[in-house]
Amino acid sequence: MKHKNFTKDASLRLRSTSLDQMAEVRGHQFQDLIDDFDAINPSDGELVGHLTGNVTGEITVLGAVETAEHGAGAIGTAFAPKTYRYNAPNGDIITEIQIDLTGLESSGSANDVIGLTGGSPAYIGRNVVATNGIIYKVEMTCLEVPTGGDADVILVQGSTGTEAVDDTVANTAAICDGTGDWLLGETMTYTSGLTANYYLYLTQGGSDNAVYTAGQFLIRLYGHAALS
């Protein structure tokens, strides 16, 4: 069992396979809480609310979805990219970007931006040190294999936030570049820093020219503020 001490309100999301299990978690694993829970989702047992006090148990603390940190050209037809940001107990700042490629397009030229036809720009995030901390690691995981468009998807950084589908990223540098087409569950890890204020894009590694019908990625940036 893990023990966490919350000294301020935090958004809490707990998943359980049933409401009975959720009731057990709430009744026996939370101690000395001041809580104001908003809702329990009957479909998956997700409990959302705020608490202050000592918590004993396995928990995940997530913030709300951040205000859009992506360009209009990165929005597919399944859902817009979602960015979460939260602090780990060791002071790490973890920024999580969730993206679905469905409806976006690979233009047919290697290293060109993946994005929405007619939409601009197509960046999926930006490395702002004040909010992300100093990035020391990036992870990119395939949650759904890309189909339709180019399955060789590369995460890159670039200096400008104006590029759209079929553009080449200015001053580009690869962050997570696999060995070709992504496999389900595959994770690529990058352990060097990112350039402050640079933008994040997805580009294609191959030459497929088509609209994506599937493809989901989870990207995590690990950062930390300078020590004082």
Buried (B, 14 or more C-beta within 10 A) or exposed (E): EEEBEBEEEBBBBBEBEEBEEBBEBBEEBBEEBEBEBEEBEEEEBBBBBBBBBBBBBEBEBBBEBBEEBBBBBBBBEBEBBBBBBBBEEEEBBBBBBBBBBBBBBBBBBBEBBBBBEEBBBBBBBBBEBEEBBBBBBBBBBBBBBBEBBBBBBBBBBBEEBBBBBBBEBEEBEBBBBBEEBBEEEEBBEBEEEBBEEBBBBBBBBBEBBEBBEBBBBBBBBBBBBEEE
